[in-house]
C-alpha cells in the first residue's frame, strides 16, 4: 500500500494578526515546503526544519491550525501529535505549519541582555543588533527649562531615567500634584531642577534647572532611584515569554544594562509586581471564585462548580467538573476512576485533587478536579461527595488510588457497592520506605519485581508463587506484603473490575498542566485547565472521525496480538457453551459468560487467545465479544460533548454584595515547621564530675585529691 504524502508549508519569521472575526492570519517571514507521511518521526521533521531555517531544535515550537479552524493553534510536541496532524489533513494536499522560536522576541521587545544563567539562548545564538544600553537611551529624557510633560507622573519617570543614565542620585525637596523640586543627593552639589503645573492645565513644565554637578555625578551603587515598580516595568516584557526569569538574573541584567545594583529581595519583589501586572493579583483571584463558578455553570449547563470557605471567609475548597467530562465518562468510559493528589507550588500553595478515567483507546480522560488547602481525609471525603452528586450513574465504580487511611471508608460509604484498588506504585514505594536500609538496591528491585508479578497474577496459586519468592529473600518483607490487604491490589483476589490497571498514574496529565500554570493565580490556573480540557476533547474527537475500525486503534492492536496465538490451540467442541482449549496449558472457556479459566478475558475486557480460538471455531466474530467501552462508537460518545468558552473570564468582577467574600488561605511559612513543645519544660543542667576522684562539683584540673 502506497502511503500518501502531505506537503507541509513551513513558515517562520512572521507574526500573527487577529482579524475582525477572531481568526488568525500570518504575515511576513519565510516559507519552505517539506513532504511528510504517517511514518515520519517528529525528530526527523525538526532536523529538516532546523536545516532550512538555520535554527536550533531545542527552542523550536511547531504549531498548526485544524482544517476549517483558524482561531486555535494546535501544538506538535510528540510523534503522536504529528501523526494526528497528518490524519487531520488526509483530504488536503498541503498543510500550513508555523515554526516559532523563543529567540525571536528579544531585540525588538526589550534591550535587556539575556543573562548566562537564564533559560534563554538569545545571547548564544542571536547577536545583539543594538549595542546601546537602556540607560544610554535615557540621557536626553530631561532637556532643560521649558520642557513640558503631560503629568507629574511622566515628569517623575523621566527624571528617574535621566538620573540613571547620568549615574547620580537625587532627593525631593518638594513633591506634590502640581510642583516638584529636586536636588542632587550629594551635599553642596548645585545640580537642581524645579517643575510646576502650567495654569489651568495638567501640563508640567520645567521652570528652573541647574544642569551642573560639582560632585562629578555620584555613581549609583544601590538601587535608590530604581523603584520596584520601575524594575517591574523593565522586566515585564521578558517575563511574558520566560516566567522562570530568576531574581538573580534580574539583578545581573539590571546591573549590566542600567548600572544599578539591586539586592535579591528588590529583584524578587519587582518580579512579583510584574507577574501580578501580567496575570492579575493572586489575592484578588480568590475573591473572583464565586463569579467564576457562576460563569462555568451558566456557559456549560450540567457542570458542577462550587467552593467553600472557612469561618473567617478564607478559601477552603473548590470543585470543578464540566458537563462534557461528566457526560463523556458516563457514556463511553469504563466505570473506573483514578484518584490523585498533586501539590501546588503557587503563592498560596494548596493541593490539587483529581479524578481521571481511561477512555477506549487507553488515554487519560479528565473527569473532575478540586483545589483544597491541605490534603486531609475530610477534604478527600468532600471531594468524593461532590463527585457522587455530579456523576449520574448507578453502575458500581472501581477506584484506584494511594493506600491511605480514611479513603477506603469514604469510598465505601459514599459509593455503594464500589471497590478501591491500591496503586501498586505507591505500595512498592511504601514497602521500600518501611524496609529502608535493610537491603541493597539490587535486592529491592528483585522484591519489587516479584511484588508486581504477584499483583498481576490472575490466579491465587500464581500469586502465592510470587510472594513465596519474596519470602525466600526476606521474611519481614513477606509479612509486610501479607498485612497490606492483597484483596485490594492483587488481581487474583480483587473483587472489582480494574481492567488490569495496577497504578493510578493517570493523574500525570493534570500534573503537567499544574506545572505549566503553577505561578498563575487560582482563577487563571483553573481557566488554563479548562482550556486544556477543551482542546483535548476537540482534538481527540476530530482524530477519531478518521477511524475506520470497529475498535479503537490500541484495542485493535491488542486483539490482533491475541489472535496470533490461536494457531497452536486445539478446541474440543461441545453442544453447550463451555469449551476446552488445549495448548501449552488446558483452559476452559464459557462463551456465554465471557469467562476463561486463564482469567485474561475477565481482567481486560477483550477476548483472550483461548476465547478467540473458541469464537473462531463456532463461526462468530471476536468483535462481538469485546467490551463496548473499546469500540470506536463508545470512544466518539466519550468526546461527543464539548466545553464551551467562557467570555470575559479574565476580566475582574464588579463589587457585588450578594457574592460571598473569599480571601486567600493562610500561607505556610517557608522552611521546616518548628516543633512545638507541650507542657512546661524543665532544663536540667549537667553537674560537673571529676575524672580523677569521681567527685561532683569540680573537674580534674581543680581536683584537690592527692595522687
C-alpha positions as CSV (number, residue, x, y, z in Angstrom):
1,X,0.0,0.0,0.0
2,X,1.4,3.4,-1.0
3,X,1.4,5.9,1.8
4,X,0.0,9.3,0.8
5,X,2.4,12.1,1.4
6,X,1.4,15.5,2.7
7,X,3.1,18.7,1.6
8,X,3.8,20.8,4.6
9,X,4.4,24.5,4.1
10,X,6.7,25.5,7.0
11,X,6.5,29.3,7.8
12,X,8.8,31.1,10.2
13,X,9.9,34.7,10.9
14,X,6.5,36.3,10.6
15,X,3.8,37.2,13.1
16,X,0.1,36.5,13.7
17,X,-2.6,39.1,13.3
18,X,-6.2,38.9,14.6
19,X,-8.9,39.5,12.1
20,X,-12.3,41.0,12.9
21,X,-14.0,37.6,13.2
22,X,-11.4,36.4,15.7
23,X,-9.4,34.3,13.2
24,X,-5.6,34.5,12.9
25,X,-3.6,35.3,9.8
26,X,0.1,35.0,9.4
27,X,2.1,37.9,7.9
28,X,5.7,38.0,6.6
29,X,8.5,35.6,7.2
30,X,10.0,32.9,5.0
31,X,8.3,29.7,3.8
32,X,9.7,26.2,2.8
33,X,7.9,23.0,1.8
34,X,8.5,19.5,3.2
35,X,6.8,16.2,2.3
36,X,5.8,14.1,5.3
37,X,3.7,10.9,5.8
38,X,2.5,8.8,8.7
39,X,5.9,7.2,9.0
40,X,7.7,10.5,9.6
41,X,9.1,10.9,13.1
42,X,9.0,14.3,14.8
43,X,12.8,14.4,15.4
44,X,13.4,13.9,11.7
45,X,10.9,16.6,10.8
46,X,12.5,19.0,13.3
47,X,16.0,18.4,12.0
48,X,15.0,19.1,8.4
49,X,13.2,22.3,9.5
50,X,16.3,23.4,11.5
51,X,18.5,23.0,8.5
52,X,16.1,25.1,6.3
53,X,15.7,28.0,8.7
54,X,19.2,27.7,10.3
55,X,17.7,27.5,13.8
56,X,18.0,25.4,17.0
57,X,15.9,22.3,17.5
58,X,15.8,22.8,21.3
59,X,14.0,26.1,21.1
60,X,11.7,25.2,18.2
61,X,7.9,25.2,18.7
62,X,5.7,23.7,15.9
63,X,2.0,24.6,15.6
64,X,-0.8,24.3,13.1
65,X,-4.5,25.0,12.5
66,X,-7.1,22.3,12.3
67,X,-8.9,22.3,8.9
68,X,-11.7,24.9,8.9
69,X,-10.5,26.4,12.2
70,X,-8.2,29.5,12.1
71,X,-8.7,30.5,15.7
72,X,-7.0,27.8,17.7
73,X,-3.3,26.8,17.2
74,X,-2.5,23.1,18.0
75,X,1.0,22.3,19.3
76,X,3.1,19.4,17.9
77,X,5.3,18.1,20.8
78,X,5.4,14.3,20.3
79,X,5.3,11.8,17.4
80,X,1.6,11.1,18.0
81,X,0.8,14.8,17.6
82,X,2.5,14.7,14.2
83,X,0.5,11.6,13.2
84,X,-2.7,13.4,14.2
85,X,-1.8,16.4,12.2
86,X,-1.3,14.3,9.1
87,X,-4.7,12.5,9.7
88,X,-6.5,15.8,10.1
89,X,-5.3,16.8,6.7
90,X,-6.0,13.5,5.0
91,X,-8.3,15.2,2.5
92,X,-5.8,18.1,1.9
93,X,-2.9,18.4,-0.5
94,X,-1.0,20.9,1.7
95,X,-0.9,22.0,5.3
96,X,0.4,25.2,6.9
97,X,2.8,24.7,9.8
98,X,4.2,27.6,11.8
99,X,7.7,27.4,13.3
100,X,8.2,29.6,16.3
101,X,11.5,30.2,18.1
102,X,12.0,31.5,21.7
103,X,14.9,33.7,20.4
104,X,12.7,35.9,18.2
105,X,11.4,38.0,21.0
106,X,14.3,39.8,22.4
107,X,15.9,42.6,20.4
108,X,12.5,44.1,19.3
109,X,10.8,43.8,22.7
110,X,13.5,44.7,25.2
111,X,17.1,45.9,25.1
112,X,17.9,43.8,28.2
113,X,20.6,41.2,27.6
114,X,19.9,37.7,28.4
115,X,21.8,36.5,31.4
116,X,24.1,33.5,31.2
117,X,22.1,31.5,33.8
118,X,18.7,32.3,32.2
119,X,16.9,29.5,30.2
120,X,17.0,31.6,27.0
121,X,19.8,31.1,24.5
122,X,19.5,34.5,22.9
123,X,23.0,35.7,23.8
124,X,24.5,32.5,22.5
125,X,22.5,32.2,19.2
126,X,21.4,35.7,18.2
127,X,24.0,38.5,18.1
128,X,22.9,41.8,19.8
129,X,21.9,44.2,17.0
130,X,21.6,47.2,19.3
131,X,24.7,47.8,21.5
132,X,23.2,50.9,23.1
133,X,22.2,50.2,26.6
134,X,18.8,51.2,28.0
135,X,20.4,53.8,30.3
136,X,22.2,55.5,27.3
137,X,18.9,55.9,25.6
138,X,17.6,58.0,28.5
139,X,20.4,60.6,28.5
140,X,18.1,63.2,26.9
141,X,14.8,62.5,28.7
142,X,15.4,65.8,30.5
143,X,16.4,68.6,28.1
144,X,16.1,71.8,30.2
145,X,13.9,74.8,31.0
146,X,10.7,74.9,29.0
147,X,10.3,71.1,28.5
148,X,6.8,70.0,29.1
149,X,5.2,66.8,30.4
150,X,1.6,65.6,30.3
151,X,1.5,64.8,34.0
152,X,3.6,64.9,37.2
153,X,3.9,61.1,36.9
154,X,5.5,61.4,33.5
155,X,8.0,64.0,34.8
156,X,9.0,61.9,37.7
157,X,9.5,58.9,35.5
158,X,11.6,60.9,33.0
159,X,13.6,62.3,35.9
160,X,14.3,58.8,37.2
161,X,15.5,57.6,33.8
162,X,17.7,60.8,33.4
163,X,19.4,60.2,36.8
164,X,20.0,56.5,36.0
165,X,21.5,57.4,32.6
166,X,23.8,60.1,34.2
167,X,24.7,57.9,37.2
168,X,23.7,60.2,40.1
169,X,21.2,60.1,42.9
170,X,18.7,62.8,43.8
171,X,16.2,63.7,46.6
172,X,13.0,65.6,46.6
173,X,12.7,68.9,48.3
174,X,9.1,69.4,47.2
175,X,6.9,66.8,45.6
176,X,3.1,67.1,45.2
177,X,0.5,67.0,42.5
178,X,1.4,70.4,41.0
179,X,5.1,71.1,41.7
180,X,8.3,69.1,42.1
181,X,11.7,70.4,43.3
182,X,14.7,68.1,43.2
183,X,18.3,68.5,44.1
184,X,21.4,66.3,43.9
185,X,21.8,64.0,46.9
186,X,25.4,65.0,47.4
187,X,25.6,67.9,49.9
188,X,26.9,71.1,48.3
189,X,26.3,70.0,44.7
190,X,24.5,72.8,42.8
191,X,22.5,70.4,40.5
192,X,18.8,71.3,40.9
193,X,15.6,71.2,38.9
194,X,12.1,72.7,39.6
195,X,9.0,72.0,37.6
196,X,5.4,73.0,38.2
197,X,2.0,72.9,36.5
198,X,1.0,75.4,33.8
199,X,-2.0,77.4,34.8
200,X,-5.5,75.8,34.1
201,X,-3.8,72.7,32.5
202,X,-2.5,69.4,33.7
203,X,0.8,70.0,31.9
204,X,4.0,70.1,33.9
205,X,6.8,72.4,32.7
206,X,10.4,72.7,33.9
207,X,10.8,76.3,35.2
208,X,14.3,76.2,36.6
209,X,17.3,73.9,36.1
210,X,21.0,73.9,37.0
211,X,22.5,71.0,35.0
212,X,26.0,71.2,36.5
213,X,27.3,68.7,39.0
214,X,30.2,69.9,41.1
215,X,30.3,66.4,42.6
216,X,31.0,65.0,39.2
217,X,27.9,62.8,39.5
218,X,27.7,60.4,42.3
219,X,28.0,56.9,40.9
220,X,25.0,54.8,41.9
221,X,26.0,51.7,43.8
222,X,22.5,50.9,45.0
223,X,19.0,50.8,43.6
224,X,17.8,54.0,45.2
225,X,16.4,55.5,42.0
226,X,15.1,52.2,40.7
227,X,11.7,51.6,42.4
228,X,10.3,48.1,42.4
229,X,7.5,49.3,40.1
230,X,10.1,50.7,37.7
231,X,12.1,47.5,37.7
232,X,8.8,45.6,37.1
233,X,8.1,47.7,34.1
234,X,11.5,46.9,32.7
235,X,11.3,43.2,33.1
236,X,7.6,42.7,32.3
237,X,8.1,42.0,28.6
238,X,10.7,39.4,29.2
239,X,8.6,37.7,31.8
240,X,5.8,37.2,29.2
241,X,8.0,34.7,27.4
242,X,10.1,33.5,30.3
243,X,8.1,33.1,33.5
244,X,11.1,31.4,35.1
245,X,13.3,34.5,34.8
246,X,15.1,34.3,38.2
247,X,15.7,37.2,40.6
248,X,19.5,36.7,40.5
249,X,19.3,37.0,36.6
250,X,17.3,40.2,37.0
251,X,20.0,41.6,39.4
252,X,22.7,40.8,36.8
253,X,20.8,42.2,33.8
254,X,19.8,45.5,35.6
255,X,23.4,46.0,36.6
256,X,24.7,45.3,33.1
257,X,22.1,47.4,31.3
258,X,21.4,50.3,33.6
259,X,24.4,50.4,36.1
260,X,22.1,49.8,39.1
261,X,22.9,47.4,41.9
262,X,19.7,45.7,43.2
263,X,19.6,43.3,46.0
264,X,17.9,39.9,45.7
265,X,14.8,41.0,47.5
266,X,14.3,44.1,45.3
267,X,14.5,41.9,42.2
268,X,12.2,39.3,43.7
269,X,9.6,41.9,44.7
270,X,9.9,43.5,41.2
271,X,9.2,40.2,39.6
272,X,6.2,39.7,41.9
273,X,4.8,43.1,40.8
274,X,5.4,42.4,37.1
275,X,3.8,39.0,37.3
276,X,0.8,40.5,39.0
277,X,0.5,43.1,36.3
278,X,0.6,40.4,33.6
279,X,-1.5,37.7,35.3
280,X,-3.6,39.5,37.9
281,X,-3.5,39.5,41.7
282,X,-3.3,36.2,43.5
283,X,-5.3,37.7,46.3
284,X,-8.0,39.2,44.1
285,X,-8.3,35.9,42.2
286,X,-9.8,34.2,45.3
287,X,-12.5,36.9,45.5
288,X,-13.4,36.1,41.9
289,X,-14.1,32.4,42.5
290,X,-17.8,32.9,43.1
291,X,-18.2,34.7,39.8
292,X,-16.0,32.0,38.1
293,X,-18.2,29.2,39.4
294,X,-21.4,31.0,38.2
295,X,-19.9,31.6,34.8
296,X,-18.9,27.9,34.4
297,X,-22.4,26.6,35.2
298,X,-24.0,29.3,33.1
299,X,-22.0,28.7,29.9
300,X,-21.7,24.9,30.4
301,X,-25.1,23.7,31.7
302,X,-24.9,20.5,33.6
303,X,-21.4,21.3,35.0
304,X,-20.7,21.4,38.7
305,X,-18.6,24.3,40.1
306,X,-18.7,25.2,43.7
307,X,-16.4,26.4,46.6
308,X,-16.4,26.6,50.3
309,X,-14.8,28.9,52.8
310,X,-13.8,28.7,56.4
311,X,-15.4,30.6,59.3
312,X,-13.0,33.5,58.7
313,X,-14.0,33.6,54.9
314,X,-10.6,32.3,53.9
315,X,-10.5,29.8,51.0
316,X,-11.1,26.2,51.8
317,X,-12.1,24.1,48.8
318,X,-13.0,24.4,45.1
319,X,-14.6,21.7,42.9
320,X,-14.9,21.8,39.1
321,X,-16.3,19.2,36.8
322,X,-17.6,20.1,33.3
323,X,-20.7,18.6,31.7
324,X,-18.6,17.4,28.8
325,X,-16.4,15.4,31.2
326,X,-19.2,14.0,33.2
327,X,-21.2,13.0,30.1
328,X,-18.1,11.5,28.4
329,X,-17.3,9.4,31.4
330,X,-20.8,8.0,31.8
331,X,-21.4,7.5,28.0
332,X,-18.1,6.0,26.9
333,X,-15.6,5.3,29.7
334,X,-15.1,2.2,31.8
335,X,-16.6,2.5,35.3
336,X,-13.1,3.1,36.6
337,X,-11.7,6.2,38.3
338,X,-8.1,7.1,39.3
339,X,-7.7,9.4,42.3
340,X,-4.5,11.5,42.7
341,X,-3.3,14.4,44.7
342,X,-0.8,17.0,43.4
343,X,1.0,19.7,45.5
344,X,0.6,23.1,44.0
345,X,3.7,25.5,44.0
346,X,1.6,28.6,43.7
347,X,1.9,31.6,46.0
348,X,-0.7,30.3,48.4
349,X,0.2,26.6,47.7
350,X,-2.6,24.1,48.2
351,X,-3.3,20.6,46.8
352,X,-4.9,19.6,43.5
353,X,-7.2,16.6,43.9
354,X,-8.1,14.8,40.6
355,X,-10.4,12.1,39.3
356,X,-9.5,10.7,35.8
357,X,-10.7,7.8,33.7
358,X,-9.4,5.7,30.9
359,X,-11.0,6.2,27.5
360,X,-11.5,3.4,25.0
361,X,-8.0,4.0,23.5
362,X,-6.3,3.8,26.9
363,X,-5.7,7.6,27.0
364,X,-6.4,9.7,30.1
365,X,-9.8,11.3,30.3
366,X,-10.2,14.1,32.8
367,X,-13.4,13.8,34.9
368,X,-13.1,16.3,37.8
369,X,-10.6,18.2,39.9
370,X,-10.6,20.2,43.1
371,X,-8.2,22.7,44.8
372,X,-8.1,22.3,48.6
373,X,-6.0,24.0,51.2
374,X,-4.4,20.7,52.5
375,X,-4.7,17.0,51.9
376,X,-6.8,15.5,54.6
377,X,-9.3,12.7,54.9
378,X,-12.0,15.3,55.4
379,X,-11.1,17.1,52.1
380,X,-11.0,13.8,50.3
381,X,-14.4,12.9,51.6
382,X,-15.8,16.3,50.5
383,X,-14.3,15.7,47.0
384,X,-15.9,12.3,46.7
385,X,-19.3,13.7,47.9
386,X,-19.2,16.3,45.1
387,X,-18.1,13.6,42.6
388,X,-21.0,11.4,43.7
389,X,-23.5,14.3,43.1
390,X,-22.0,15.1,39.7
391,X,-21.7,11.6,38.2
392,X,-25.1,10.3,37.3
393,X,-24.5,6.5,37.1
394,X,-25.9,3.6,39.0
395,X,-23.1,1.3,37.8
396,X,-20.7,0.2,40.6
397,X,-17.4,2.0,40.3
398,X,-13.9,0.9,40.9
399,X,-11.4,3.4,42.2
400,X,-7.6,3.2,42.0
401,X,-5.7,5.3,44.5
402,X,-2.9,5.5,47.0
403,X,-3.3,3.4,50.1
404,X,-4.1,6.0,52.8
405,X,-6.1,5.9,56.0
406,X,-9.7,7.1,55.6
407,X,-10.0,6.9,51.8
408,X,-11.3,3.3,52.0
409,X,-14.0,4.2,54.4
410,X,-15.1,7.3,52.4
411,X,-15.3,5.4,49.1
412,X,-17.3,2.5,50.7
413,X,-19.7,5.0,52.4
414,X,-20.3,7.4,49.5
415,X,-20.2,5.0,46.5
416,X,-22.2,1.9,47.5
417,X,-21.0,-1.5,46.0
418,X,-17.8,0.2,44.8
419,X,-14.2,-1.1,45.2
420,X,-11.0,0.6,46.0
421,X,-7.8,-0.8,44.4
422,X,-4.4,0.3,45.8
423,X,-2.0,1.8,43.4
424,X,0.9,-0.6,43.1
425,X,3.5,2.1,42.5
426,X,2.7,3.7,45.9
427,X,2.5,0.3,47.5
428,X,6.0,-0.6,46.3
429,X,7.4,2.8,47.4
430,X,5.8,2.2,50.9
431,X,7.4,-1.2,51.1
432,X,10.9,0.1,50.3
433,X,10.4,3.0,52.7
434,X,9.4,0.8,55.6
435,X,12.3,-1.6,55.0
436,X,14.8,1.1,54.3
437,X,18.4,0.3,54.9
438,X,17.9,-3.5,55.2
439,X,18.6,-4.4,51.6
440,X,20.9,-3.4,48.7
441,X,19.3,-1.6,45.7
442,X,19.5,-4.7,43.6
443,X,17.7,-6.8,46.2
444,X,15.0,-4.1,46.5
445,X,14.4,-4.2,42.7
446,X,14.1,-8.0,42.7
447,X,11.5,-7.8,45.5
448,X,9.5,-5.1,43.6
449,X,9.5,-7.3,40.5
450,X,8.1,-10.2,42.5
451,X,5.5,-7.8,44.0
452,X,4.3,-6.7,40.6
453,X,4.2,-10.4,39.5
454,X,2.1,-11.2,42.5
455,X,-0.3,-8.3,41.8
456,X,-0.7,-9.2,38.1
457,X,-1.1,-12.9,38.7
458,X,-4.6,-13.9,37.6
459,X,-4.9,-17.0,39.8
460,X,-4.3,-17.4,43.6
461,X,-1.7,-20.1,43.1
462,X,0.4,-17.8,40.8
463,X,0.1,-15.1,43.5
464,X,1.4,-17.4,46.2
465,X,4.3,-18.5,44.0
466,X,5.5,-14.8,43.6
467,X,5.2,-13.9,47.3
468,X,7.0,-17.1,48.3
469,X,9.9,-15.8,46.1
470,X,9.9,-12.7,48.3
471,X,9.7,-14.9,51.5
472,X,12.9,-16.6,50.4
473,X,14.6,-13.2,50.4
474,X,13.1,-11.6,53.5
475,X,10.5,-13.0,55.9
476,X,9.9,-9.4,57.1
477,X,9.1,-8.3,53.6
478,X,6.8,-11.3,53.1
479,X,4.9,-10.5,56.4
480,X,4.6,-6.8,55.3
481,X,3.0,-7.8,52.0
482,X,0.6,-10.2,53.6
483,X,-0.5,-7.5,56.0
484,X,-1.0,-5.0,53.2
485,X,-4.5,-6.2,52.3
486,X,-3.8,-8.1,49.0
487,X,-7.6,-8.2,48.3
488,X,-7.3,-4.5,47.5
489,X,-4.4,-4.8,45.0
490,X,-3.9,-8.4,43.7
491,X,-5.8,-9.4,40.6
492,X,-6.4,-12.9,41.9
493,X,-8.4,-11.6,45.0
494,X,-9.7,-8.2,43.9
495,X,-13.5,-8.1,43.6
496,X,-13.9,-5.0,41.4
497,X,-13.2,-4.5,37.6
498,X,-9.9,-2.6,37.3
499,X,-9.2,-3.7,33.7
500,X,-5.7,-4.7,34.7
501,X,-4.7,-1.2,35.7
502,X,-2.3,-1.6,38.5
503,X,-1.3,2.1,39.1
504,X,-3.0,5.4,39.4
505,X,-0.5,7.4,37.3
506,X,-3.3,8.8,35.1
507,X,-3.0,11.9,37.2
508,X,0.2,12.8,35.4
509,X,-1.9,14.7,32.8
510,X,-3.1,17.1,35.5
511,X,0.4,17.2,37.0
512,X,1.8,18.5,33.7
513,X,-1.0,21.1,33.4
514,X,-0.5,22.3,37.0
515,X,3.3,22.5,36.4
516,X,2.7,24.8,33.4
517,X,0.3,27.0,35.4
518,X,1.8,26.9,38.9
519,X,2.7,30.6,39.0
520,X,-0.8,31.8,37.9
521,X,-3.5,33.0,40.4
522,X,-6.0,30.3,41.2
523,X,-8.7,31.7,38.9
524,X,-6.4,31.8,35.9
525,X,-5.0,28.4,36.7
526,X,-8.5,26.9,36.7
527,X,-9.1,28.6,33.3
528,X,-5.9,27.2,31.9
529,X,-7.0,23.7,32.8
530,X,-10.4,24.4,31.3
531,X,-8.7,25.4,28.1
532,X,-6.5,22.3,28.1
533,X,-9.5,20.0,28.6
534,X,-11.4,21.8,25.9
535,X,-8.6,21.4,23.4
536,X,-8.0,17.8,24.4
537,X,-11.7,16.9,23.8
538,X,-11.9,18.6,20.5
539,X,-8.6,17.1,19.2
540,X,-9.5,13.6,20.1
541,X,-13.0,13.9,18.7
542,X,-11.5,15.2,15.4
543,X,-8.9,12.5,15.4
544,X,-11.5,9.7,15.9
545,X,-13.5,11.0,12.9
546,X,-11.0,9.3,10.6
547,X,-11.0,5.9,12.3
548,X,-12.5,3.1,10.1
549,X,-12.0,0.2,12.5
550,X,-14.7,-1.2,14.8
551,X,-12.4,-0.9,17.9
552,X,-10.1,1.9,18.8
553,X,-6.6,1.6,17.4
554,X,-4.9,0.4,20.6
555,X,-7.6,-2.2,21.2
556,X,-7.4,-3.4,17.6
557,X,-3.7,-3.9,18.2
558,X,-4.2,-5.9,21.4
559,X,-6.9,-8.1,19.8
560,X,-4.6,-8.8,16.8
561,X,-1.8,-9.9,19.2
562,X,-4.1,-12.3,20.9
563,X,-5.3,-13.7,17.6
564,X,-1.8,-14.6,16.5
565,X,-1.5,-17.1,19.4
566,X,-4.5,-19.1,18.3
567,X,-2.9,-21.3,15.6
568,X,-1.3,-23.7,18.1
569,X,-4.6,-24.4,20.0
570,X,-7.0,-27.3,19.7
571,X,-10.6,-26.7,20.7
572,X,-12.8,-29.6,21.9
573,X,-16.4,-28.7,20.8
574,X,-19.5,-29.5,22.8
575,X,-23.2,-28.8,22.5
576,X,-23.2,-26.3,25.3
577,X,-21.5,-23.0,26.0
578,X,-18.4,-24.5,27.7
579,X,-15.4,-25.5,25.7
580,X,-12.0,-27.0,26.4
581,X,-8.9,-25.4,24.7
582,X,-5.7,-27.4,24.7
583,X,-2.3,-25.8,24.1
584,X,0.7,-25.2,26.5
585,X,-2.0,-25.4,29.2
586,X,-5.6,-26.6,29.2
587,X,-8.1,-23.9,29.7
588,X,-11.9,-23.9,30.0
589,X,-13.9,-21.2,28.1
590,X,-17.6,-20.3,28.9
591,X,-18.6,-18.4,25.8
592,X,-22.0,-17.3,27.3
593,X,-20.5,-15.9,30.5
594,X,-17.4,-14.4,28.7
595,X,-15.2,-16.3,31.0
596,X,-11.9,-18.2,30.6
597,X,-10.1,-20.1,33.3
598,X,-6.9,-18.1,32.4
599,X,-8.7,-15.0,33.7
600,X,-7.4,-12.9,30.8
601,X,-10.8,-12.2,29.3
602,X,-12.3,-11.1,32.7
603,X,-9.3,-8.9,33.6
604,X,-9.1,-6.9,30.4
605,X,-12.5,-6.9,28.7
606,X,-11.0,-8.3,25.5
607,X,-11.2,-11.9,24.5
608,X,-8.1,-13.8,25.4
609,X,-6.4,-16.1,22.9
610,X,-8.3,-19.2,24.2
611,X,-11.7,-17.4,23.8
612,X,-10.7,-16.3,20.3
613,X,-10.0,-19.9,19.4
614,X,-13.4,-20.9,20.5
615,X,-15.2,-18.0,18.8
616,X,-13.5,-18.8,15.5
617,X,-14.5,-22.5,15.8
618,X,-18.1,-21.6,16.2
619,X,-18.0,-19.2,13.3
620,X,-18.6,-15.9,15.1
621,X,-16.6,-12.7,15.3
622,X,-14.3,-11.8,18.2
623,X,-15.6,-8.2,17.9
624,X,-19.0,-9.3,19.2
625,X,-17.3,-10.4,22.4
626,X,-15.3,-7.3,23.2
627,X,-16.3,-4.8,25.9
628,X,-18.4,-2.0,24.4
629,X,-16.0,0.5,26.0
630,X,-13.4,-0.4,23.5
631,X,-15.5,0.4,20.4
632,X,-14.9,3.4,18.2
633,X,-18.6,4.3,18.7
634,X,-18.1,4.5,22.5
635,X,-14.9,6.5,22.1
636,X,-16.8,9.1,20.0
637,X,-19.5,9.2,22.6
638,X,-16.8,10.0,25.2
639,X,-15.8,13.1,23.3
640,X,-19.2,14.0,21.8
641,X,-19.8,16.9,24.1
642,X,-17.6,20.0,24.0
643,X,-16.6,22.5,26.7
644,X,-18.0,25.9,25.8
645,X,-15.8,29.1,26.1
646,X,-16.4,31.4,29.0
647,X,-16.5,35.1,27.7
648,X,-14.5,37.7,29.7
649,X,-13.3,35.0,32.1
650,X,-10.1,37.0,32.6
651,X,-11.8,40.3,33.4
652,X,-12.2,41.4,37.1
653,X,-15.6,41.2,38.6
654,X,-17.6,44.1,39.8
655,X,-18.3,44.6,43.5
656,X,-21.4,42.6,44.3
657,X,-22.7,42.5,47.8
658,X,-24.6,39.3,47.0
659,X,-21.4,37.4,46.3
660,X,-19.6,35.6,49.1
661,X,-16.4,37.1,50.2
662,X,-13.4,34.8,49.7
663,X,-9.9,35.6,51.0
664,X,-6.7,33.7,50.4
665,X,-5.8,30.8,52.6
666,X,-3.1,31.3,55.2
667,X,0.3,30.8,53.7
668,X,2.6,28.3,55.1
669,X,5.9,29.9,56.3
670,X,9.0,28.9,54.4
671,X,11.3,26.2,55.8
672,X,10.7,23.3,58.1
673,X,7.9,23.8,60.6
674,X,9.2,24.3,64.2
675,X,8.3,21.5,66.7
676,X,6.0,22.8,69.4
677,X,6.9,21.6,72.9
678,X,3.9,20.6,75.0
679,X,3.8,21.4,78.7
680,X,6.3,23.1,81.0
681,X,9.9,22.5,80.1
682,X,12.4,21.8,82.9
683,X,16.0,22.3,81.9
684,X,18.4,20.1,83.8
685,X,21.9,21.4,84.0
686,X,24.6,18.6,84.0
687,X,26.7,18.7,87.1
688,X,30.5,18.5,86.8
689,X,32.1,15.2,87.8
690,X,35.8,14.8,88.3
691,X,37.5,12.1,86.2
692,X,40.2,11.6,88.8
693,X,38.3,11.1,92.0
694,X,34.7,10.8,90.6
695,X,33.7,13.5,92.9
696,X,30.9,16.0,92.0
697,X,31.1,19.8,91.7
698,X,34.6,20.0,90.2
699,X,36.8,18.7,87.3
700,X,40.2,17.1,87.1
701,X,42.0,20.5,86.8
702,X,40.7,21.7,90.1
703,X,40.8,18.4,91.9
704,X,42.5,18.6,95.3
705,X,42.7,14.9,95.8
706,X,46.4,13.8,96.4
707,X,47.9,11.5,93.9
